[in-house]
Amino acid sequence: MTPSNSNLDHSTDSITLSQYKRLVAPRPWLWWDTDDLTGLSLDSVVEGILARGDWPDFLEALDELGLDQVREIFLRQVNRQRNNYRAQTRNLFQIYFERHA
């Protein structure tokens, strides 16, 4: 399964104020290694939530960003030679997106 817009790279797209307030501000510990949380890219937000968050965080991301956008970002990230997802996390979300896409 490949993302529908795999030719588009959104890795540098900044998050909106609404996305920041809803996804980042309530859980700054997910990006403990980042000084400027307001400057996070959408890819960084999705990665932080999927790699370090819990299930309610994931559901909040789906509600704010939509299944298609979260799936597209995740699949693009895991198809890179290197990524920051543990094997168990990668497997969980690959199965989830296969079943819910």
LOKEGU-334738 format. One record per atom (N, C-alpha, C, O, CB): atom name; residue in three letters; x, y, z. Coordinates in nm, 3 decimals, always signed. Glycine has a CB too. Layout:
BEGIN
CA ALA X Y Z
...
***
This chain:
BEGIN
N MET +0.085 -0.118 +0.000
CA MET +0.000 +0.000 +0.000
C MET +0.089 +0.124 +0.000
O MET +0.180 +0.135 +0.082
CB MET -0.096 +0.000 +0.123
N THR +0.064 +0.215 -0.089
CA THR +0.141 +0.339 -0.098
C THR +0.048 +0.456 -0.077
O THR -0.071 +0.448 -0.109
CB THR +0.214 +0.350 -0.233
N PRO +0.100 +0.568 -0.024
CA PRO +0.017 +0.685 -0.005
C PRO -0.034 +0.738 -0.138
O PRO +0.032 +0.726 -0.241
CB PRO +0.094 +0.794 +0.067
N SER -0.153 +0.796 -0.135
CA SER -0.215 +0.843 -0.258
C SER -0.139 +0.956 -0.324
O SER -0.138 +0.968 -0.446
CB SER -0.355 +0.887 -0.230
N ASN -0.075 +1.039 -0.244
CA ASN +0.001 +1.152 -0.298
C ASN +0.148 +1.137 -0.264
O ASN +0.211 +1.230 -0.213
CB ASN -0.054 +1.286 -0.244
N SER +0.204 +1.020 -0.292
CA SER +0.341 +0.993 -0.251
C SER +0.442 +1.085 -0.318
O SER +0.556 +1.095 -0.272
CB SER +0.375 +0.850 -0.282
N ASN +0.403 +1.152 -0.426
CA ASN +0.497 +1.242 -0.493
C ASN +0.504 +1.377 -0.424
O ASN +0.589 +1.459 -0.459
CB ASN +0.457 +1.259 -0.638
N LEU +0.417 +1.402 -0.329
CA LEU +0.419 +1.528 -0.256
C LEU +0.492 +1.508 -0.124
O LEU +0.466 +1.412 -0.052
CB LEU +0.276 +1.580 -0.231
N ASP +0.582 +1.598 -0.093
CA ASP +0.656 +1.589 +0.033
C ASP +0.607 +1.699 +0.125
O ASP +0.632 +1.817 +0.100
CB ASP +0.809 +1.598 +0.010
N HIS +0.539 +1.660 +0.230
CA HIS +0.485 +1.757 +0.326
C HIS +0.571 +1.767 +0.451
O HIS +0.528 +1.824 +0.551
CB HIS +0.343 +1.719 +0.364
N SER +0.692 +1.713 +0.447
CA SER +0.773 +1.703 +0.567
C SER +0.807 +1.839 +0.628
O SER +0.840 +1.847 +0.747
CB SER +0.899 +1.629 +0.536
N THR +0.800 +1.944 +0.550
CA THR +0.832 +2.076 +0.604
C THR +0.708 +2.163 +0.625
O THR +0.720 +2.278 +0.666
CB THR +0.929 +2.147 +0.512
N ASP +0.590 +2.109 +0.598
CA ASP +0.468 +2.186 +0.621
C ASP +0.455 +2.216 +0.769
O ASP +0.463 +2.126 +0.853
CB ASP +0.343 +2.108 +0.570
N SER +0.435 +2.342 +0.802
CA SER +0.418 +2.382 +0.942
C SER +0.276 +2.352 +0.985
O SER +0.183 +2.348 +0.905
CB SER +0.451 +2.532 +0.961
N ILE +0.262 +2.331 +1.114
CA ILE +0.129 +2.307 +1.168
C ILE +0.057 +2.440 +1.187
O ILE +0.121 +2.544 +1.204
CB ILE +0.136 +2.228 +1.301
N THR -0.074 +2.435 +1.185
CA THR -0.153 +2.556 +1.208
C THR -0.165 +2.581 +1.358
O THR -0.133 +2.494 +1.439
CB THR -0.293 +2.544 +1.142
N LEU -0.212 +2.699 +1.394
CA LEU -0.232 +2.731 +1.535
C LEU -0.335 +2.635 +1.597
O LEU -0.317 +2.590 +1.710
CB LEU -0.278 +2.877 +1.550
N SER -0.439 +2.606 +1.523
CA SER -0.541 +2.512 +1.571
C SER -0.481 +2.374 +1.597
O SER -0.509 +2.312 +1.699
CB SER -0.656 +2.501 +1.470
N GLN -0.399 +2.326 +1.504
CA GLN -0.334 +2.196 +1.522
C GLN -0.239 +2.199 +1.641
O GLN -0.232 +2.102 +1.717
CB GLN -0.257 +2.156 +1.395
N TYR -0.166 +2.309 +1.657
CA TYR -0.077 +2.322 +1.771
C TYR -0.155 +2.315 +1.902
O TYR -0.117 +2.240 +1.992
CB TYR +0.002 +2.454 +1.762
N LYS -0.262 +2.391 +1.912
CA LYS -0.341 +2.395 +2.035
C LYS -0.405 +2.259 +2.067
O LYS -0.417 +2.222 +2.183
CB LYS -0.449 +2.501 +2.025
N ARG -0.444 +2.189 +1.965
CA ARG -0.514 +2.063 +1.987
C ARG -0.421 +1.943 +2.002
O ARG -0.449 +1.852 +2.081
CB ARG -0.609 +2.038 +1.873
N LEU -0.311 +1.940 +1.928
CA LEU -0.225 +1.822 +1.926
C LEU -0.094 +1.836 +2.002
O LEU -0.046 +1.739 +2.061
CB LEU -0.195 +1.787 +1.786
N VAL -0.036 +1.953 +2.003
CA VAL +0.097 +1.970 +2.061
C VAL +0.092 +2.028 +2.203
O VAL +0.151 +1.971 +2.295
CB VAL +0.182 +2.060 +1.973
N ALA +0.024 +2.139 +2.220
CA ALA +0.023 +2.207 +2.350
C ALA -0.020 +2.118 +2.467
O ALA +0.040 +2.127 +2.574
CB ALA -0.067 +2.326 +2.343
N PRO -0.120 +2.032 +2.451
CA PRO -0.161 +1.947 +2.563
C PRO -0.064 +1.834 +2.596
O PRO -0.077 +1.771 +2.701
CB PRO -0.295 +1.889 +2.533
N ARG +0.033 +1.806 +2.511
CA ARG +0.123 +1.693 +2.532
C ARG +0.267 +1.727 +2.491
O ARG +0.324 +1.657 +2.408
CB ARG +0.074 +1.573 +2.453
N PRO +0.326 +1.832 +2.549
CA PRO +0.462 +1.873 +2.507
C PRO +0.570 +1.768 +2.535
O PRO +0.675 +1.772 +2.472
CB PRO +0.499 +2.001 +2.577
N TRP +0.546 +1.675 +2.626
CA TRP +0.645 +1.572 +2.657
C TRP +0.672 +1.478 +2.539
O TRP +0.775 +1.410 +2.537
CB TRP +0.599 +1.491 +2.777
N LEU +0.582 +1.475 +2.441
CA LEU +0.607 +1.390 +2.325
C LEU +0.723 +1.443 +2.241
O LEU +0.783 +1.368 +2.164
CB LEU +0.481 +1.381 +2.241
N TRP +0.753 +1.570 +2.256
CA TRP +0.863 +1.632 +2.182
C TRP +0.963 +1.690 +2.281
O TRP +1.007 +1.804 +2.267
CB TRP +0.811 +1.744 +2.086
N TRP +0.998 +1.610 +2.380
CA TRP +1.088 +1.653 +2.487
C TRP +1.223 +1.699 +2.435
O TRP +1.293 +1.776 +2.501
CB TRP +1.107 +1.541 +2.586
N ASP +1.260 +1.652 +2.317
CA ASP +1.392 +1.683 +2.260
C ASP +1.391 +1.803 +2.166
O ASP +1.488 +1.827 +2.095
CB ASP +1.444 +1.563 +2.187
N THR +1.280 +1.877 +2.166
CA THR +1.264 +1.991 +2.075
C THR +1.245 +2.119 +2.155
O THR +1.163 +2.123 +2.247
CB THR +1.145 +1.969 +1.980
N ASP +1.320 +2.223 +2.120
CA ASP +1.308 +2.350 +2.192
C ASP +1.187 +2.431 +2.150
O ASP +1.116 +2.485 +2.235
CB ASP +1.433 +2.432 +2.171
N ASP +1.161 +2.440 +2.020
CA ASP +1.054 +2.525 +1.969
C ASP +0.938 +2.440 +1.919
O ASP +0.936 +2.398 +1.803
CB ASP +1.106 +2.616 +1.856
N LEU +0.842 +2.415 +2.005
CA LEU +0.728 +2.331 +1.968
C LEU +0.637 +2.398 +1.866
O LEU +0.566 +2.329 +1.792
CB LEU +0.648 +2.296 +2.091
N THR +0.637 +2.529 +1.861
CA THR +0.551 +2.599 +1.764
C THR +0.604 +2.584 +1.622
O THR +0.530 +2.607 +1.526
CB THR +0.540 +2.747 +1.800
N GLY +0.730 +2.546 +1.607
CA GLY +0.789 +2.532 +1.475
C GLY +0.789 +2.389 +1.422
O GLY +0.853 +2.361 +1.321
CB GLY +0.929 +2.581 +1.478
N LEU +0.717 +2.299 +1.489
CA LEU +0.714 +2.161 +1.444
C LEU +0.646 +2.147 +1.307
O LEU +0.551 +2.219 +1.275
CB LEU +0.641 +2.074 +1.546
N SER +0.697 +2.056 +1.228
CA SER +0.633 +2.024 +1.100
C SER +0.520 +1.925 +1.126
O SER +0.514 +1.862 +1.231
CB SER +0.736 +1.966 +0.997
N LEU +0.432 +1.913 +1.030
CA LEU +0.322 +1.818 +1.040
C LEU +0.377 +1.675 +1.051
O LEU +0.322 +1.594 +1.125
CB LEU +0.228 +1.831 +0.919
N ASP +0.482 +1.645 +0.978
CA ASP +0.546 +1.513 +0.989
C ASP +0.595 +1.487 +1.131
O ASP +0.578 +1.377 +1.183
CB ASP +0.663 +1.501 +0.890
N SER +0.656 +1.587 +1.193
CA SER +0.706 +1.571 +1.330
C SER +0.594 +1.549 +1.429
O SER +0.609 +1.472 +1.524
CB SER +0.788 +1.693 +1.370
N VAL +0.483 +1.617 +1.409
CA VAL +0.369 +1.601 +1.498
C VAL +0.312 +1.460 +1.486
O VAL +0.287 +1.394 +1.588
CB VAL +0.259 +1.706 +1.466
N VAL +0.292 +1.413 +1.365
CA VAL +0.238 +1.278 +1.345
C VAL +0.335 +1.174 +1.401
O VAL +0.294 +1.082 +1.471
CB VAL +0.211 +1.250 +1.195
N GLU +0.462 +1.189 +1.372
CA GLU +0.562 +1.095 +1.423
C GLU +0.566 +1.095 +1.575
O GLU +0.571 +0.988 +1.636
CB GLU +0.700 +1.130 +1.368
N GLY +0.563 +1.212 +1.636
CA GLY +0.565 +1.219 +1.781
C GLY +0.446 +1.150 +1.844
O GLY +0.460 +1.078 +1.943
CB GLY +0.570 +1.363 +1.826
N ILE +0.329 +1.172 +1.787
CA ILE +0.207 +1.111 +1.842
C ILE +0.207 +0.961 +1.821
O ILE +0.176 +0.885 +1.913
CB ILE +0.083 +1.174 +1.777
N LEU +0.242 +0.915 +1.701
CA LEU +0.239 +0.772 +1.675
C LEU +0.351 +0.698 +1.746
O LEU +0.330 +0.586 +1.793
CB LEU +0.247 +0.747 +1.526
N ALA +0.468 +0.756 +1.755
CA ALA +0.583 +0.689 +1.815
C ALA +0.586 +0.698 +1.967
O ALA +0.635 +0.607 +2.034
CB ALA +0.710 +0.746 +1.759
N ARG +0.534 +0.808 +2.023
CA ARG +0.548 +0.829 +2.168
C ARG +0.416 +0.847 +2.242
O ARG +0.411 +0.841 +2.364
CB ARG +0.633 +0.948 +2.192
N GLY +0.309 +0.871 +2.166
CA GLY +0.180 +0.897 +2.229
C GLY +0.106 +0.770 +2.267
O GLY +0.157 +0.659 +2.250
CB GLY +0.095 +0.980 +2.138
N ASP -0.014 +0.789 +2.319
CA ASP -0.099 +0.675 +2.352
C ASP -0.220 +0.674 +2.258
O ASP -0.231 +0.759 +2.169
CB ASP -0.145 +0.680 +2.500
N TRP -0.308 +0.579 +2.277
CA TRP -0.421 +0.562 +2.185
C TRP -0.509 +0.687 +2.178
O TRP -0.545 +0.727 +2.067
CB TRP -0.504 +0.443 +2.226
N PRO -0.546 +0.750 +2.291
CA PRO -0.626 +0.873 +2.282
C PRO -0.555 +0.984 +2.204
O PRO -0.621 +1.062 +2.135
CB PRO -0.659 +0.923 +2.421
N ASP -0.423 +0.993 +2.213
CA ASP -0.348 +1.091 +2.134
C ASP -0.364 +1.062 +1.985
O ASP -0.384 +1.153 +1.904
CB ASP -0.198 +1.090 +2.173
N PHE -0.354 +0.934 +1.949
CA PHE -0.371 +0.893 +1.810
C PHE -0.511 +0.927 +1.759
O PHE -0.526 +0.978 +1.648
CB PHE -0.345 +0.741 +1.795
N LEU -0.612 +0.899 +1.840
CA LEU -0.749 +0.929 +1.799
C LEU -0.770 +1.079 +1.782
O LEU -0.844 +1.121 +1.693
CB LEU -0.848 +0.874 +1.902
N GLU -0.707 +1.158 +1.865
CA GLU -0.715 +1.304 +1.853
C GLU -0.650 +1.349 +1.722
O GLU -0.702 +1.438 +1.655
CB GLU -0.646 +1.373 +1.974
N ALA -0.537 +1.289 +1.686
CA ALA -0.471 +1.323 +1.559
C ALA -0.560 +1.285 +1.441
O ALA -0.570 +1.361 +1.344
CB ALA -0.334 +1.251 +1.547
N LEU -0.624 +1.169 +1.448
CA LEU -0.715 +1.130 +1.341
C LEU -0.830 +1.229 +1.329
O LEU -0.870 +1.264 +1.218
CB LEU -0.770 +0.989 +1.366
N ASP -0.883 +1.274 +1.441
CA ASP -0.994 +1.367 +1.439
C ASP -0.953 +1.503 +1.382
O ASP -1.028 +1.564 +1.306
CB ASP -1.049 +1.385 +1.579
N GLU -0.835 +1.548 +1.417
CA GLU -0.787 +1.680 +1.372
C GLU -0.737 +1.677 +1.227
O GLU -0.766 +1.769 +1.150
CB GLU -0.676 +1.729 +1.464
N LEU -0.662 +1.574 +1.190
CA LEU -0.595 +1.571 +1.060
C LEU -0.665 +1.482 +0.958
O LEU -0.649 +1.501 +0.837
CB LEU -0.454 +1.524 +1.078
N GLY -0.741 +1.387 +1.004
CA GLY -0.808 +1.293 +0.915
C GLY -0.725 +1.169 +0.891
O GLY -0.602 +1.173 +0.891
CB GLY -0.839 +1.360 +0.783
N LEU -0.794 +1.059 +0.871
CA LEU -0.729 +0.930 +0.850
C LEU -0.634 +0.932 +0.731
O LEU -0.522 +0.882 +0.740
CB LEU -0.833 +0.821 +0.831
N ASP -0.679 +0.988 +0.619
CA ASP -0.597 +0.986 +0.497
C ASP -0.464 +1.059 +0.516
O ASP -0.360 +1.011 +0.471
CB ASP -0.673 +1.049 +0.383
N GLN -0.468 +1.175 +0.581
CA GLN -0.345 +1.252 +0.598
C GLN -0.250 +1.184 +0.695
O GLN -0.129 +1.179 +0.670
CB GLN -0.377 +1.394 +0.647
N VAL -0.302 +1.131 +0.806
CA VAL -0.215 +1.062 +0.902
C VAL -0.155 +0.938 +0.837
O VAL -0.036 +0.910 +0.852
CB VAL -0.295 +1.024 +1.030
N ARG -0.237 +0.862 +0.764
CA ARG -0.189 +0.742 +0.697
C ARG -0.081 +0.777 +0.594
O ARG +0.023 +0.711 +0.589
CB ARG -0.305 +0.668 +0.628
N GLU -0.105 +0.879 +0.515
CA GLU -0.008 +0.919 +0.412
C GLU +0.127 +0.956 +0.474
O GLU +0.232 +0.913 +0.426
CB GLU -0.062 +1.037 +0.331
N ILE +0.124 +1.034 +0.580
CA ILE +0.248 +1.075 +0.646
C ILE +0.319 +0.953 +0.705
O ILE +0.440 +0.936 +0.687
CB ILE +0.219 +1.179 +0.758
N PHE +0.244 +0.868 +0.776
CA PHE +0.303 +0.748 +0.837
C PHE +0.367 +0.658 +0.731
O PHE +0.481 +0.616 +0.747
CB PHE +0.195 +0.670 +0.915
N LEU +0.294 +0.628 +0.625
CA LEU +0.348 +0.539 +0.522
C LEU +0.471 +0.597 +0.454
O LEU +0.565 +0.524 +0.423
CB LEU +0.242 +0.510 +0.417
N ARG +0.472 +0.726 +0.432
CA ARG +0.590 +0.790 +0.373
C ARG +0.709 +0.776 +0.469
O ARG +0.821 +0.750 +0.426
CB ARG +0.563 +0.939 +0.342
N GLN +0.684 +0.794 +0.598
CA GLN +0.792 +0.785 +0.696
C GLN +0.848 +0.644 +0.707
O GLN +0.970 +0.626 +0.709
CB GLN +0.743 +0.831 +0.832
N VAL +0.761 +0.543 +0.715
CA VAL +0.811 +0.407 +0.734
C VAL +0.872 +0.349 +0.608
O VAL +0.945 +0.249 +0.614
CB VAL +0.699 +0.317 +0.782
N ASN +0.845 +0.409 +0.493
CA ASN +0.906 +0.361 +0.369
C ASN +1.043 +0.422 +0.343
O ASN +1.109 +0.387 +0.245
CB ASN +0.815 +0.392 +0.253
N ARG +1.086 +0.510 +0.429
CA ARG +1.223 +0.563 +0.419
C ARG +1.321 +0.459 +0.471
O ARG +1.284 +0.368 +0.545
CB ARG +1.238 +0.697 +0.499
N GLN +1.446 +0.473 +0.432
CA GLN +1.548 +0.377 +0.476
C GLN +1.559 +0.378 +0.628
O GLN +1.576 +0.272 +0.690
CB GLN +1.684 +0.410 +0.411
N ARG +1.551 +0.496 +0.688
CA ARG +1.558 +0.507 +0.835
C ARG +1.432 +0.578 +0.883
O ARG +1.383 +0.671 +0.819
CB ARG +1.686 +0.585 +0.881
N ASN +1.380 +0.531 +0.996
CA ASN +1.267 +0.600 +1.059
C ASN +1.277 +0.582 +1.210
O ASN +1.358 +0.504 +1.259
CB ASN +1.131 +0.546 +1.004
N ASN +1.195 +0.654 +1.282
CA ASN +1.203 +0.655 +1.428
C ASN +1.094 +0.571 +1.495
O ASN +1.063 +0.593 +1.611
CB ASN +1.194 +0.796 +1.478
N TYR +1.038 +0.476 +1.423
CA TYR +0.934 +0.391 +1.479
C TYR +0.993 +0.257 +1.523
O TYR +1.070 +0.195 +1.451
CB TYR +0.821 +0.369 +1.378
N ARG +0.955 +0.214 +1.644
CA ARG +0.993 +0.080 +1.687
C ARG +0.916 -0.021 +1.602
O ARG +0.811 +0.012 +1.546
CB ARG +0.963 +0.059 +1.841
N ALA +0.967 -0.141 +1.591
CA ALA +0.905 -0.244 +1.507
C ALA +0.760 -0.270 +1.549
O ALA +0.673 -0.284 +1.464
CB ALA +0.985 -0.375 +1.515
N GLN +0.733 -0.276 +1.679
CA GLN +0.597 -0.302 +1.727
C GLN +0.503 -0.189 +1.689
O GLN +0.389 -0.213 +1.650
CB GLN +0.597 -0.322 +1.880
N THR +0.549 -0.067 +1.701
CA THR +0.468 +0.049 +1.668
C THR +0.439 +0.053 +1.519
O THR +0.326 +0.076 +1.477
CB THR +0.538 +0.179 +1.712
N ARG +0.541 +0.031 +1.440
CA ARG +0.525 +0.029 +1.294
C ARG +0.424 -0.078 +1.253
O ARG +0.337 -0.053 +1.170
CB ARG +0.662 +0.005 +1.225
N ASN +0.436 -0.197 +1.311
CA ASN +0.345 -0.306 +1.279
C ASN +0.200 -0.273 +1.318
O ASN +0.108 -0.299 +1.240
CB ASN +0.390 -0.433 +1.350
N LEU +0.181 -0.218 +1.436
CA LEU +0.046 -0.182 +1.481
C LEU -0.021 -0.087 +1.383
O LEU -0.135 -0.111 +1.342
CB LEU +0.052 -0.118 +1.620
N PHE +0.047 +0.020 +1.347
CA PHE -0.015 +0.119 +1.260
C PHE -0.026 +0.072 +1.115
O PHE -0.118 +0.113 +1.044
CB PHE +0.063 +0.249 +1.265
N GLN +0.065 -0.012 +1.070
CA GLN +0.049 -0.070 +0.936
C GLN -0.078 -0.154 +0.930
O GLN -0.153 -0.146 +0.833
CB GLN +0.173 -0.155 +0.898
N ILE -0.101 -0.235 +1.031
CA ILE -0.224 -0.316 +1.036
C ILE -0.346 -0.227 +1.048
O ILE -0.446 -0.249 +0.979
CB ILE -0.220 -0.416 +1.152
N TYR -0.339 -0.126 +1.134
CA TYR -0.453 -0.036 +1.152
C TYR -0.491 +0.031 +1.020
O TYR -0.608 +0.031 +0.981
CB TYR -0.420 +0.071 +1.257
N PHE -0.392 +0.088 +0.952
CA PHE -0.421 +0.159 +0.828
C PHE -0.465 +0.066 +0.716
O PHE -0.544 +0.106 +0.630
CB PHE -0.298 +0.238 +0.784
N GLU -0.417 -0.058 +0.713
CA GLU -0.464 -0.154 +0.614
C GLU -0.611 -0.185 +0.635
O GLU -0.686 -0.200 +0.538
CB GLU -0.381 -0.284 +0.621
N ARG -0.653 -0.195 +0.758
CA ARG -0.791 -0.232 +0.790
C ARG -0.888 -0.116 +0.786
O ARG -1.008 -0.136 +0.767
CB ARG -0.797 -0.295 +0.924
N HIS -0.838 +0.005 +0.804
CA HIS -0.928 +0.121 +0.815
C HIS -0.912 +0.220 +0.701
O HIS -0.975 +0.326 +0.702
CB HIS -0.903 +0.192 +0.944
N ALA -0.831 +0.188 +0.604
CA ALA -0.808 +0.280 +0.493
C ALA -0.919 +0.274 +0.391
O ALA -0.915 +0.346 +0.290
CB ALA -0.676 +0.251 +0.427
***
